[in-house]
Amino acid sequence: MFLFAGVMLCLKLHAQKQLAQFIRDMNILDRPSVAYDYKITLLQVQSNAIEDSITGRIYKKAHEYLDSSSVAIALVNGDYYCKLDHQRREVSVYDLNLIQRKLNLKFDRSGSPAMIVADSIFIRYGQFRMDTTDSHYICHWRVGTDGGITSTAFVEKRTLKLSRLILELTEKDPDGASLYKRICTIYNIRNEFPDSAIDLSRFCQIDGGKVILNKKYAPYNLKTLIP
């Protein structure tokens, strides 16, 4: 779990630049090994109606990761990329090295599906506020006065660990008639999880250049590009 060394000193600082710099240095979600659950909601502001909502879970270890939601599953495991589209009932399995050779491209596998806050924006333009409850320190950042971006971090007082992170982006639709808010809540954040969580064998087996889907996904259409 994420232990916030020196957090008590930081919480006494009043300058937003110092606080934002501290959060950036923690690299909360950009660790070699991290897992968390998430919920993304699209909210129509005027009516307060939820127009769409997705829940999921992310596991990341070094350059391998799994992003599993109710809509799709995306996995990078070793040299393979696998995507399961539940709506289309389709599975794609690609050998990343083969794609690089065929297309003469080099993929950057250092990226992460983890959501990273643009700290430089908050440092320069953000407004900071901190509240406290019996159990948590609650740190709020806002960029922009008309909607804009907000970030809210919940830090447990007893353990000084991040328990929840909420990111909100307010934007207008293309014709400017409606205002929407995209809300991403990240919770159940942890460093440890079993290697089996990001193992390709959860979904298929590869034998002699042939992909064999596990029983659960056998009815899905299969697309492959492997040696």
Residue pairs with C-beta under 8 A, 6 or more apart in sequence:
1 159
1 161
1 189
1 190
1 191
2 26
2 28
2 31
2 161
2 162
2 189
2 191
3 159
3 160
3 161
4 10
4 26
4 155
4 160
4 161
4 162
6 22
7 22
7 155
7 160
8 160
10 18
10 19
10 22
11 130
11 137
13 19
13 22
16 122
16 123
16 126
16 127
16 128
16 141
17 123
19 128
19 139
20 119
20 122
20 123
20 126
20 128
20 141
21 119
21 123
23 117
23 119
23 139
23 153
24 117
24 119
24 123
28 153
28 162
28 165
28 189
29 36
29 112
29 114
29 115
29 116
29 165
29 186
29 189
30 112
30 114
30 116
31 191
32 61
32 62
33 60
33 61
33 62
33 191
33 192
33 193
34 58
34 60
34 114
34 189
34 190
34 191
35 57
35 58
35 59
35 60
35 188
35 189
35 190
35 191
35 192
35 193
35 197
36 57
36 58
36 114
36 186
36 187
36 188
36 189
36 190
37 55
37 56
37 57
37 186
37 187
37 188
38 55
38 56
38 57
38 58
38 115
38 184
38 185
38 186
38 187
39 53
39 54
39 55
39 56
39 183
39 184
39 185
40 53
40 54
40 55
40 56
40 182
40 183
40 184
40 185
41 50
41 52
41 53
41 182
41 183
41 184
41 185
42 50
42 51
42 52
42 53
42 180
42 181
42 182
43 49
43 50
43 51
43 180
43 181
43 182
43 183
44 50
44 51
44 178
44 179
44 180
45 170
45 178
45 179
45 180
45 181
46 178
46 179
51 180
54 69
54 70
54 71
55 69
55 70
56 67
56 68
56 69
56 70
56 71
57 66
57 67
57 68
57 69
58 65
58 66
58 67
58 68
58 113
58 114
59 65
59 66
59 193
59 197
59 198
60 66
60 112
60 113
60 114
60 198
61 193
61 195
61 198
63 76
63 109
63 110
64 76
64 77
64 78
64 198
65 75
65 76
65 112
65 113
65 198
66 73
66 74
66 75
66 77
66 197
66 198
67 73
67 74
67 75
67 113
70 86
71 85
71 86
71 87
72 83
72 84
72 85
72 86
72 87
73 82
73 83
73 84
73 86
73 203
74 81
74 82
74 83
74 113
75 81
75 82
75 83
75 198
75 200
75 203
76 96
76 109
77 198
77 199
77 200
78 200
79 95
79 96
79 97
80 93
80 94
80 95
80 96
80 200
80 206
80 226
81 92
81 93
81 94
81 96
82 91
82 92
82 93
82 94
82 200
82 203
82 204
83 91
83 92
84 90
84 91
84 203
84 217
84 220
85 91
85 92
88 221
89 219
89 220
89 221
90 220
90 221
90 222
90 223
91 203
91 204
91 213
91 217
91 220
91 221
91 222
91 223
92 222
92 223
92 224
93 204
93 206
93 211
93 222
93 223
93 224
93 225
93 226
94 224
94 225
94 226
95 225
95 226
95 227
96 107
96 109
98 225
98 226
98 227
99 105
99 107
99 225
100 106
100 107
102 225
115 167
115 184
115 186
117 151
117 167
118 149
121 143
121 149
122 128
122 141
122 143
122 151
125 143
125 144
126 141
126 142
126 143
127 141
127 142
127 143
128 139
128 140
128 141
129 139
129 140
130 137
130 138
130 139
130 140
131 137
131 138
131 140
132 138
132 157
134 157
135 156
135 157
135 158
136 154
136 155
136 156
136 157
136 163
137 154
137 155
137 157
138 152
138 153
138 154
138 155
139 152
139 153
139 155
140 150
140 151
140 152
141 150
141 151
141 152
142 148
142 149
142 150
143 149
143 150
147 170
147 171
147 179
147 181
148 169
148 170
149 167
149 168
149 169
149 170
150 166
150 167
150 168
151 165
151 166
151 167
151 168
152 165
152 166
152 168
153 162
153 164
153 165
154 162
154 163
154 164
154 165
155 161
155 162
155 163
156 162
156 163
162 189
163 187
163 189
164 185
164 186
164 187
164 189
165 185
165 186
165 187
165 189
166 183
166 184
166 185
166 186
167 183
167 184
167 186
168 181
168 182
168 183
168 184
169 181
169 182
170 179
170 180
170 181
170 182
171 179
171 180
171 181
171 182
172 178
172 179
172 180
173 179
173 180
196 202
200 206
202 214
203 213
203 214
203 217
204 211
204 212
204 213
204 214
204 217
205 211
205 212
205 214
206 212
206 226
209 226
209 227
211 222
211 224
211 226
213 220
213 222
